[in-house]
Amino acid sequence: MAKILFAFVVLMTIQYAFSGSISFKWCALSSETSKCAAFVTYVNKTAQTISLNVNASCVAGSNADDCMAKIKNGQADLVTLDGGNVYKAGKMHDLVPIVSEKYGEYGLKYYAVAVVRKNNTGFDITTLKGKKSCHTGARRTAGWNVPIGFLLRTEIIPAMACGDPDNDFISVSKYFNKSCAPGAPAKYNNLCALCAGTGVDKCSTDQKKNKYVSYTGAFMCMADGKGDVAFVKHTTTKEVVDKGGYGTVADYQYLCMEGGRKEIGSHETCNLGSNPAHAVVTRKGNVNIPNIIKILVAMSDRYGDTQKNSSKFQLFNSSSYNGSNLIFKDSATELDVIALANQNYAAYLGEGNVKDREALASCDFRSTTALPTTTPRPGTAVSTVTSPATALALLIALFSILLL
């Protein structure tokens, strides 16, 4: 009888432990607060429809680095990052990408482009010395890593401090006359000279404090006449002009990597490189990953591109929250599961993008960085974490033996 009572108590304890809600703490910047509040409300509702018990909430993050740190130490669970920050999250914080954005016909990638005003003539990508530049953010993918990596590799921008972690900042600050690169170190003050923040927030990465942040902000910086060139993604020009106030797409052009210019829409033949889609990251070994993926995919199915009613919640539309690209990019059309084999930063970004990122500091354009040699074959499920269901089954079997 004592054995039966003991087994019953332990099994009830196990059942309670495994019936706890899924932790879904989303790290949101201050500009994302309102949308995040709506987002987690619908996450909780959606989880119920697929028989999952989730406790979704928002955690305030001051910037992407703060969110990475909070996820690493368990204060938050999830955030969406661009390729440059996926690299940093994996390299420095051991975070892993689990779900990626998808962009309609362009799938799981987008193009980095250099946009200029058509009437601002007399220069191309090879003759930007002394010009003024607008970036989505310091070490963001389309706004910095790809274009600056290209300009350094081709020696259009001379590398000024090879081996120094700040080589890219030092080199760019000496090449362009003035810039707006939100989040750049304060000591390189001309990298923040064109930004719209005030005082200590001059170079803020918060859209509420500095309107020249992210894709829309970088484009506006150029279109407002502050800068000569904006480094953005291929969909940015149309997204901004469609909102009004910035003319038409015919008023702008791309700078091509081989020199010369082309009209907006020519991004497949006039770009500075393609970039992996933004991705949702979490801690490596998070036992809730499979269920978090299910919830995010269900959210995409219900409130993604197929949700056309702007009076209701839309996952990929930020206009109702006085911002753009909040939580997810507005140009996204759905969320896609990242294959298990690619759930690490190097495999997800690809060898070329990893080399681009590392070349910013090393000046070694033949980077020895390789993809993990232990990557499993596609379709092979490999995990070092035992699922809750498996663990529960094993424990029940163990106590069944005890009762014999």
N, C-alpha and C positions, 0 to 999 in steps of 0.2 A: 504493500500500500504506500509505503514511504517513497519507493521508487516511482510509482505512478504519479503521486503528488508532486515530486521533484520535477519529473519530466513535463508535467502539465504547466507548472509555473515557468519553467525555462522556455517552453514553446510559446506561451503567451507573451513572454518578454521579447522573444525573437519576432513574433508577429507584429508587436507594437513597434519595434525598431524598424522593421521593413515597411510598415505602412505609413511612415512619416512622409510629409509632403516633399516634393522635389524643390530644391533650392534654385531659384531663378532670379538672382539679384542683378539687374541690368545697370551698368555704369553709364550715367548720362551727364553730359556737360550742362552748364547752366542754361544755354540756349535750347537744350533739348528737354527741359523739365516738363513743360506742358504736354508735349507729344509723348514723352515717356509715361506720364501718368495715364494717358488714354491707352497707350500700348499695353501696359501691364494689366489693365482692366480686361482687355480683350484676350490677353494671354491666359488669364485665369478662366475666362469663359470658354475659350477654345479647348483648353486642357480637359475640362469637364466633359466636353462632347466626345473626347477620345479616351475617356475613362482613366485619366491621369489626375493625381492630386498634386497640384503645384502651388507654391506660395511665391507669386511673382511680385517684385517690388523694384523701385528705382533707388540707386545709390549715387549720390553726387560725386562727380569727378571734376577736377579743375582742368585737366587736359588728358591727352591720350596716355602720357607717361604715368600720370596719377592713377588712371584706370588700370593700366597694366599691373602696377604695384598692388592695387587693391585686390585684383583678381588673384594674384600670386599669394597674397597673405590671407585670402578667404573672406575679405570684407565685401567683395563683389564676385560675380560668377561669369559675366558675359559683357562683351562690347564688340562693336563692329569697327574694324581697322582697315586702312588702305595697305597696299603691299609693303611700303616702307616701314610701317609700324608693325605689320605681321612679322617682318624680318626681326625687328627689335624685340618684339614680344617673345618670339621663339628663342632668339640668341641670348637675350639677357634675363628673361623671366620664365623660360620653359613653358610657355603657353602654346596651345595648338589650335589651328584653324579647323572648324568642324562643318560649317555651312558657308557657302559663298553666294554673293549676289549674281544674278544673271541679267544680261542686258539685251533682251529681244534677239534680233538677228545677229548681234555681235557675240552672243553667248557669254562665255566666262572670261571675256577680256574687253579692254577698251584701249583706245589709242591716246598717247600723249602728243599734244600738238602745241605749236607756238603760234599765237594769234596776234595780228597787228591790225591797226586801222588802215584801210586801203589808201587813204589820202596821206598817210605818213610814209613817204617813199624814201628811196636812196640808201637802203640797207637790206641785208638778208641775214641768214643765220650765221654766216661767217664774218660779218662785220658789225657785231653788237657791242664792240668795245666802246665804253663811255656812254652807252645808252642806259635807259632806266627800265628795270624789269619788275614784273608782278608775278608772285608765286602763290600757289594755294596754301603753302605752309612750308616751313623749314623741314627738309627731309621727308616731305610727303612724296608719293610716287610720281604722279603726272606733273606735279608742280615743281619738283626739285630733283629727285633721284634719277629719273630718266633723262630729262634735258641736261642737267648739270653733269651727270655721268657721261652723256654723249659729248658735251662740249669739252670736258676734261680729257676724255679718251682720244678725241681727234685733235687735241692740243689747240683748239680754237681759244679756249681759256687756258692759259699757262698754269700749271700746277705750281703753287708757291711754297708748299710746306709738306712735301711727300713724307708719309709716315706719321704725320701729326693727325690726331683724330679730328681736328678742325680744319684739315686741308681744304675741304670744299668751301667752308665759310670764309676762310682767309683768301682763297683764290677768287671767289665770286665777288667779295667785297672790294677787291682791287681791280676787278674787270669792269663791273657795271658802275656807273656814276652813283645811282641811288636805286634802292629796291624796296619792295614790301615783301618780306618773307616771314609771315607770322610765326612766332616761336623761336626766331633766331637769337643766339646769345647777344645780350645787351652790349657787350664790348665791341661788337661789329656794328656800330650804330647806323652806318649807311644802309645796312640790310633792312632796317626798320624805318628809314626816312620817309618812305611814301605811304606808310600805313596810316590808318584813320583814327587810331586810338589816341587817348590823351594821357599825359603824365606817365605813371608806371604801367599803364595799359596800352601804351603806344603800339606795341608789337603783340598785343594779346591774340590768342587763338580763339577767343570767344567772340562769336558774331555780334553779340549785344554790345561789346566794348570796342570792336574794330570791324567795321563793315567790309573791309577788304580781305576777309578770311575765306578760305575754301575756293571752290571752282567759280562760283558766282562772284565772290569778292575779288578774286584775281582778275577776272574779266572786267569788272566794273572799274578797277584800278587803272587798267589800260584804256578802256572806253571813255573814262572820265578825263583822259588826257594826262593823268599822273605819270603813267608809264608808257614805254614804247611797245613793249611786248608782254603778253600774258601767257604763262605756261599752264595749260589746262587740259581737259579731256575733250575728245572730238565732239561730244554732244553739247558742250557748254554754250557755244555761241547761239545756237537755236533756242536753247532753254531760256537764256537771258532775254534775247530780243523778242521772243514770243510773249513775254510779260509786259512789254512796252517800255518806251523811254530810251531805247538804245538803237534806234534805226532798224535796219533790216540786215539779214546775213550778207547781203551784197555789199555792205559797207566795210566788210572785214575780209582778211585773207590769212592763209597759212604761210609760214616760212618753212621751206623744205630742207631736209638734212643735206642734200647735195647742192644747195644754193637755189636761188629763185623763189618764186611765190606761186601759190595756186589758190583757187577759189574755195570757200567753205563748202564742205561736202566731199572734198578730194582727199580725205584723211587716209584712205587705204594706200595711196601713192605718195602722200606728203605728210609724214608724221615723224616723230623722233623715237618711236618704239611703241610696242604694245605692252600693256600691263595686265597682270592678273586681277581679277575682280576683287572688290573689297570682301572681307571674310569676317565671320563671327568667330571669336576666339574664347577659349576657356582654359582652365588649368589642365595640364597633362594628368591623366589618371582620374579625372572627375567621373565618378561612377554613374552620374546622371546623364552623361553625354547622349546615349541612345534615345532617352526620353526627351531631352532638350531638343534634339534634332527633329523628333516627331512633332513636337509642339510648334517649332519654327516653320516647318514645312506646311503644317496645317494652317498656320497664320497666313502664310504666303498664298495658299489655295483660296482662303476665304476673303482676305483683305488686300491681296496683291493687285496685279495689273487688271484682273477681271472685275475688280470693284470700281465701277465707273461713277458711282453716286458720290460726289464730293461733299455732300451733306453728312455722309457717314464716314466712319474711320477708314482711312486709306494708308496702308503700310508704306507705300512709296510716294507719298505726296505730303510735303511739309508746308504748303501755302497757308493752311488753316492755323498754323502755329507761328506765323510771322518769321519764317526762316526758310532755308533750303538745305537739302541733304541732311536732314535731322534723323539720327539713328541709322537710317539706310539712305542710299543715294536715291534721289527722285527719279533718276533715269533707269533704275532697276525695274525689272518686270516680274521676277520671281526669285525664290531662294532655292539653292541646289545643294544636295548633300555632297560633301567632299568625301571621296573614297578613303577608306581606312588607310590604304597605302600612302595617301597624300596628306594625312593629318599630322604633318610636321612642316615647319616653315620652309625648309630647303626644298622638299619635294613639291610643295604647293606653289612656291614662287618660280621654281625652275632654275636651272644652273645659270642661265644668262642673266636673270634678274638678280640673283645672289652675287654674281660677279660684278654687275653694275654697282650694286650697293657697296661692296667692299672696295671697289676701285676709287670711291670718293675720297678715301683716306690713304690707301696704300700706294696709289699711282702704279700699281702692278696690274697691267691690263691682261695679264695671263694668270689670273687668280687660280690658286690651286684648290679652291673650295670645290668639293665634290658632293654629290647627293649621297645620302646615307647608304652604305653598302648592305644594310640589313633590311632594306625596304622589301616587304613581302610582295609576291606576285599578285597582279590584279585578281580580285575575287577570293583571295586567301584571307580569311579573318584571323588576325593575330591580336591578342590582347593580354596584358599582364594583370588585368583587373577582373576578378570573379564577379559575375553579375549577382545582384541581390537574389534573384530567383534560384540560381544555381546554388548559392550559399545556403539558402533556406532548405532546399531539397536535401542537401548533404547533411545538414543538422537534424532534419526530421528522420533521415535514415539512421543516423547515429543514435538517436534516442529510441528508435524502434528496437535497435539491437540491445540497448540497455534494459529494455523491458522484458526481454526474453528470459 
